[in-house]
Amino acid sequence: MSNDADLRDKKVTTQRLREMKAAGEKIAALTAYDCTMAGLIDAAGVDVILVGDSVATVVQGLDTTVTVTMDHMLYHAGLVRRGVERALVVGDLPFMSYQVRADEALRNAGRMVKEAGVEAVKLEGGEPVCEAVQRMVRAGIPVMGHLGLTPQSIHSFGTYKVRARDEEEAEGVKRDALLLEEAGAFAIVLEKVPSDLAREVAESVQVPVIGIGAGPDVDGQILVSHDMLGLYTRFQPRFVRRYASIADDMRAAFGRYAEDVRGAAFPTPDESY
């Protein structure tokens, strides 16, 4: 077996991600919300599986992520963890589970690791959350940061447009990336920012920078699995490449099933006892 194959079979850890950045190996990440999907993603060799609060939009049918609760995230993270052997499983901390006090953030992160079994947590924001990041890291909980377009702040932003186009906000993103690294974050998600800025951020920190709508010059990419599968079709961001059209296949299959039932073509004697 080749060295590359050995690495693809090896359990992914936070240390492995740092090694991948150092070696110039790109990191592949996707979201998952249930055991079946997580198992398929893991078997395909994806490096990081994020149990994202995007569950609100692609599973719960809501317009934003802000209403997701800690109990929701614990439930979905637990489902995902059961289906994964190789990938690093990261659980999103939902809105208002970490912003109020650092000790509350630590307790909620601890619940995510202890009750759901994830191997790391993710939170949004820069300087204001660094104390919480430090507390978690000191307690032995790996933390992934998230800068740029942070969906939990959508009511503050007022739009899902590209962030950090102006110099002041771009400088803030670069500063916050350094602060998150200093606080102990093992990686940073960078969402929907100009490619040039994303490259600067990735070059300025030693930890992996994983982009979503941040161009090719970062250390890895993440997409919402329902988006890239063509399963969630309410809208398609520019940065999403659809690798399948599963919604079309599912509608067709459901329609054929309904026709077979109505026409008494299902079940046949071979499908009966």
N, C-alpha and C positions, 0 to 999 in steps of 0.2 A: 504494500500500500504506500502511496506517495506521501510526502510530508504535508502537502496541501490537503489531502484526504484526511490525514491524522488530525489536522487542525480543525477541519469541519466537523469531525466527530467529537472533539474535545468540549467539555462543559465550558460555557461562556461565563466569565466572571468579570468584575470591574477591572481587575488587573489585566485580564485578556484584552479588554477594550483599549486600555492604555497601550498595551503592546501592539495592537493593531494600528493605532495612530502612529506610533513610533516607526513602524515598518511600512507605513503608507498603504495599509490594507483597508479598503472601504468597509464600513459597518452597515449591514442591512437590518432595518428595524421595521416592524409592523405593529398595529394594534390588534388586540383580540379581547373578547368579552365572554367567551364560553369555552368549555373544555374541548368540544369537537373542533372548532376553528383553531384553537391554540395548538392542538395536537397536529393538525395538518401544516400549520405554519412552522412548527418546530421540526417536523419531519423533513420539510423542504430545505432546512439549513439556515433559516433566518437567525441572526445573532441575538437580537433583542426583541422581546415582546412586551409592549406597553399596554397595560390595562388602563385605557384612557378614559377620562371623563367625557370624551366624545361619545360614550355610550348613551348620553342624553339625547343626542341628535339622531344617531344611526340605529339605535335600538329602541329607545323610549319614545321617539317621535316628537321631541321638544325642539324649540328653536335655538336655545343656547345651552351651555354647559353649567350655568350657575346654579341650577336647582338640584343638581345631583348631590346626594347626601353621603355621609361617611358609611352608613350601612349599605347603601347601594354599591359603593366601591368595594367594600369588604366582600360582599356577596359575589360580585363578578370576578374579583381578583382570586378568590378561592376557587372558582370554577376553572379559571385559566390555569392556575398553578397545577391542578391535577392532571392537565393534559401535556405538560412540558417536562422534558428531560434535559435538553441541551441548552436552549436559549436562556439568557438572563431575563428574568421576569421582573418588571418594574410596575409598581402601582401608583396611579395618580392620586395625589391628595386633593380632595374637592374644595371648592370655594368655601371660605370661612372655617376650614379645618386647621389652618396654620397661620392665618394672618393676625389673630388677636393677641396671642401671647406665645412666647417660645416654649413654655412648659406644656401648653395645650397642644402645640404642634408636635412636640416630642411624644406625647401620649398617643396622638392619632397615628403618627408614623410607626410607633411601637405596635399598635393594634394591627396595622397593615402587615407588618412583618410577622408578628406572633400569631394572629388569628387567620390571616389569609395565606401566609406562607410565602409572600413575595420576597425577593432578594434585594430590593432597593425601592425607594420612593421617588416621585417627581413632584416638584412644586414650581409655581410660576412666580416671576419677579426677580428683582436684583437686590440692591442695597437693603430695602426694608425687610427682606426675609433672611438676610445673612446670619443674624443671630440664631434664628431657628435652625438653619443649616448647620451651624457650628454645634448646636446642642445635639442634633441628631447624629452627626458624624462622631462626636465624642462618645455617644452612647453605642456606637458600633453599627449605625444604620446608614448605608450608602445613600447619597442624595444626588439626583439628577436635576439640574436647573432648567429653566425655560424662559427665553428672552425673545424680544421682537413682538410679534402679534401674540398676545397672551389672551386666549379666549375667555378666561374668567373675568377679564377686565373689559369685556365688550361694551357694557353700558357706559363705561368711562370713555372708551375710544369712540363709540357711536358708529363704527363702521369696521368692516373686515378688510379694508384696503391695506396695501403694503405699508409697513411701518418703517420708520427711520430713514426716510428719504432726505429729510433736512439735516443739516450738520449737527445741530444741538441734540436731536434724538439719537443720531448715529453715534455721537461721542458718548452719550449715556449708555447705549448698548455695549460699547467697547469697555467702558468703565465697569459696568455691572458684570460683564463676563470675567474680568480680572478679580473682582470682589468675590464672585461665587467660587472661583478657583481657590482663592485665598481662604475662603470659609470652609473648604474641604469637599466641594462638589466633585464627583468623579466624571461627570459629563454634562454637556449643556445642549438642550434642544434650541435651535434658532429658527423661528418661524416667520415666513413671509417678509423678508427684508431683501434689499438689493444684493445681488451676487458679490459685488466688490466689497461691500461691508462684511458679508459673511466670510469671505476669504480672509479679510483682515483679522476678524475675530478668531477664526480657526488658527491663524498663524501666531496670534498673540498669546494663546494659552497652551498649556501642556496637556490639558484634558481633551478628550474627543468632543468635537462639535458636530452634532447630528442635525441636518437641515430638513426642513419641510417648506418648500417654496423659497429656498435660500440659495439656489444655484448649485453648480457641480463642485465648487472648490472648497468643500468642507469634508469632514472625516467620515461621514456616512449620511444615509437618508432614512427618513421614516415617512410612511403614509398610513392613512386610515384604511384598514383592510377592506371595509365595505365600499370605500371609494374606488380603490384600484381594481376591485373585482367587478365593478359595475353593478353592485348590489344596491347601493344607495344612489338614487338617481334624481333627487330633488334639485341638485345643482352640481356642477363639476368645476372646481377651481382650476385655474390655468395650470397649476403645478402638478395636477393629478394626471398620471398616465394610466389609462384603463387597460389592464392586462387580460380582461375577460368581460363578458356581458352576461353575467349570471342572472340578473333580473329577467332578461328576455327568455333565457332557458327555463327559468323557474315558472314564469307565467305560462309558457307553452306546455310544460309538463303538467302543471295544475289543470290547464284547460283540457288536455288529452285525458287526464284522469276523470274529470267531471263528465266528459263525453262518454267514456267507457262505462261509467257507473250508470248514467242515464239510459244508455243503449243496451244495458245488461251484458256488455262485453267483458266486464270484470265483476267478480272473479270467474275464472274458467274452472272446469273440473280439476285441472292440474293444480290450481291454486286453492282448492278446497279440501277439507278432510272428510 
